Amino acid sequence: MTSAGHLRLLPTLLLYALMALVGWAWLWATGRRDPARLWVSRHFGRDLAVGVGIAAGVLVATRGASAFLRDAQEMESEFGRMIGRPSRAAIPALAMASAFGEEMFFRGALQAHAGIWIQAVIFGALHVPFSRRLAGWPVFAGLVGLLFGWTTAWTGNLWPSDLAHAAI
């Protein structure tokens, strides 16, 4: 990646860091839930299996949907225009940053205050496409947000949804 590409990637990474900090501060300030406990798993093996299973299930399901694959390729092109072509090292960093930031904010803080359905609707709505060819993207994001929300509620922590989010 060129240095210009790194400069375009930096604001994206900072945005995800800000999302995580806002989610953490929101939970801490309201006392609604201890943010640190969202990252503690008493059943790590189960939670790891759930996260891997969700990621595999979503990836297999979307592989069969040719329309989604076109949307995913278009989304990749749009992101490429926005942040440049990330290096192989930057891709995992971007995946982990987006997963950590979005899960902390949406499934951690927003879900604790507004519930599973509201956070999923907002999550989907904030994934508004950059082009008309991506009109299905917010629906997909909303459904995945709902799945991640249920997973977080069931396991009591963010590990499975964070792992699945990063893998997807």
GIZI-V479549 format. One record per residue. N is the residue number from 1. RES is the residue in three letters. PSI is psi in whole degrees, -180 to 180 (* if undefined). OMEGA is omega as a letter, one per 20 degrees, with the letter a starting at -180 (* if undefined). Layout:
BEGIN
((N | RES | PSI | OMEGA) (N | RES | PSI | OMEGA))
END
This chain:
BEGIN
((1 | MET | 140 | r) (2 | THR | 166 | r) (3 | SER | -32 | r) (4 | ALA | -38 | r) (5 | GLY | -40 | r) (6 | HIS | -39 | a) (7 | LEU | -34 | r) (8 | ARG | -30 | r) (9 | LEU | -33 | a) (10 | LEU | -47 | r) (11 | PRO | -33 | r) (12 | THR | -46 | r) (13 | LEU | -39 | r) (14 | LEU | -37 | r) (15 | LEU | -45 | r) (16 | TYR | -36 | r) (17 | ALA | -41 | r) (18 | LEU | -41 | r) (19 | MET | -45 | a) (20 | ALA | -44 | r) (21 | LEU | -41 | r) (22 | VAL | -44 | r) (23 | GLY | -45 | r) (24 | TRP | -50 | a) (25 | ALA | -40 | r) (26 | TRP | -47 | r) (27 | LEU | -43 | a) (28 | TRP | -45 | a) (29 | ALA | -35 | a) (30 | THR | -15 | a) (31 | GLY | 13 | a) (32 | ARG | -36 | a) (33 | ARG | 144 | r) (34 | ASP | 112 | a) (35 | PRO | -33 | a) (36 | ALA | -32 | a) (37 | ARG | -18 | r) (38 | LEU | -16 | a) (39 | TRP | 12 | r) (40 | VAL | 127 | r) (41 | SER | 126 | r) (42 | ARG | -12 | a) (43 | HIS | 62 | a) (44 | PHE | -42 | r) (45 | GLY | -46 | r) (46 | ARG | -45 | a) (47 | ASP | -37 | r) (48 | LEU | -45 | r) (49 | ALA | -40 | r) (50 | VAL | -46 | r) (51 | GLY | -46 | r) (52 | VAL | -41 | r) (53 | GLY | -43 | r) (54 | ILE | -46 | r) (55 | ALA | -46 | a) (56 | ALA | -43 | r) (57 | GLY | -45 | r) (58 | VAL | -43 | r) (59 | LEU | -42 | r) (60 | VAL | -44 | r) (61 | ALA | -41 | a) (62 | THR | -24 | r) (63 | ARG | -33 | a) (64 | GLY | -11 | a) (65 | ALA | 98 | a) (66 | SER | -33 | r) (67 | ALA | -40 | r) (68 | PHE | -39 | r) (69 | LEU | -40 | r) (70 | ARG | -42 | r) (71 | ASP | -42 | a) (72 | ALA | -41 | r) (73 | GLN | -40 | r) (74 | GLU | -41 | r) (75 | MET | -43 | r) (76 | GLU | -41 | r) (77 | SER | -43 | r) (78 | GLU | -46 | r) (79 | PHE | -38 | r) (80 | GLY | -40 | r) (81 | ARG | -33 | a) (82 | MET | -49 | a) (83 | ILE | 2 | a) (84 | GLY | 175 | r) (85 | ARG | 107 | a) (86 | PRO | 150 | r) (87 | SER | 168 | r) (88 | ARG | -30 | r) (89 | ALA | -31 | a) (90 | ALA | -27 | a) (91 | ILE | -50 | r) (92 | PRO | -36 | r) (93 | ALA | -43 | r) (94 | LEU | -42 | r) (95 | ALA | -45 | a) (96 | MET | -40 | a) (97 | ALA | -44 | r) (98 | SER | -41 | r) (99 | ALA | -49 | a) (100 | PHE | -49 | a) (101 | GLY | -49 | a) (102 | GLU | -39 | r) (103 | GLU | -41 | r) (104 | MET | -44 | a) (105 | PHE | -54 | a) (106 | PHE | -55 | a) (107 | ARG | -25 | r) (108 | GLY | -71 | a) (109 | ALA | -55 | a) (110 | LEU | -43 | r) (111 | GLN | -37 | r) (112 | ALA | -28 | a) (113 | HIS | -32 | a) (114 | ALA | -15 | r) (115 | GLY | 169 | a) (116 | ILE | -47 | a) (117 | TRP | -44 | a) (118 | ILE | -44 | r) (119 | GLN | -37 | a) (120 | ALA | -41 | r) (121 | VAL | -45 | r) (122 | ILE | -42 | r) (123 | PHE | -46 | r) (124 | GLY | -44 | a) (125 | ALA | -33 | r) (126 | LEU | -3 | r) (127 | HIS | 39 | r) (128 | VAL | 135 | a) (129 | PRO | 158 | r) (130 | PHE | -17 | r) (131 | SER | 161 | a) (132 | ARG | -25 | r) (133 | ARG | -12 | a) (134 | LEU | 28 | a) (135 | ALA | -27 | r) (136 | GLY | -11 | a) (137 | TRP | -45 | r) (138 | PRO | -33 | r) (139 | VAL | -47 | r) (140 | PHE | -48 | a) (141 | ALA | -41 | r) (142 | GLY | -42 | r) (143 | LEU | -41 | r) (144 | VAL | -39 | r) (145 | GLY | -38 | r) (146 | LEU | -45 | r) (147 | LEU | -46 | r) (148 | PHE | -37 | r) (149 | GLY | -46 | r) (150 | TRP | -39 | r) (151 | THR | -44 | r) (152 | THR | -42 | r) (153 | ALA | -42 | a) (154 | TRP | -45 | a) (155 | THR | -23 | a) (156 | GLY | 7 | r) (157 | ASN | 172 | a) (158 | LEU | -6 | a) (159 | TRP | -51 | a) (160 | PRO | -44 | r) (161 | SER | -34 | r) (162 | ASP | -45 | r) (163 | LEU | -47 | r) (164 | ALA | -43 | r) (165 | HIS | -47 | a) (166 | ALA | -39 | a) (167 | ALA | -38 | a) (168 | ILE | * | *))
END
